[in-house]
Amino acid sequence: MIGRIQTLVASAVFALATTTSAHAATITYTNINPTPVMQLIVDDAPSGVAEGTYRFSLSTTVGTADYLALGFNIAGSGDLITDSQISFVSATNASDQLITPTLALYGNNTGSQNDCKQGCNFNGSGSATLFDYIIKIGSQGGNATDFVKTIVFDIVFTGAFEENPFSQFGVRAQSTTISGGSIKANLT
């Protein structure tokens, strides 16, 4: 009987040890608009990458959107983010074909960035207008072969951060189902 209890305790300790080494957090953010429903998943410990790496996966769950930019604010005392800390992972277009958009970083952690050039901005209604950083994902005027339907990229952060360092997210996109539809939305 004591041997069985020891075995059960050892099994429980082993199970606890293996589950506590799993991902620390994966958080999903969505917008409140009915269509398109945009989803951002942030994983702070994706498998196979360096510690301090956050994986950002942006897609739509209802409708479609041509993603232009992701704006965000950071809480904590991390160092400034640079282009070299951002790594493209994957992206698809309207036909679910792989594409490789160029990612560009704007901002300097001061909460004063509202645009990412060439008509890509967060001015107007729908989302916050100022961010610490904006990552430009695509360009305006895309067509079905080059608009960004889904995107995954990593950012390697340095410095000390809170458990969830992101205090706000906003997305800039173009609607592919509403004529002339400019989309600016907060993700919560």
Disulfide bonds with the S-S distance in Angstrom:
Cys116-Cys120 2.24
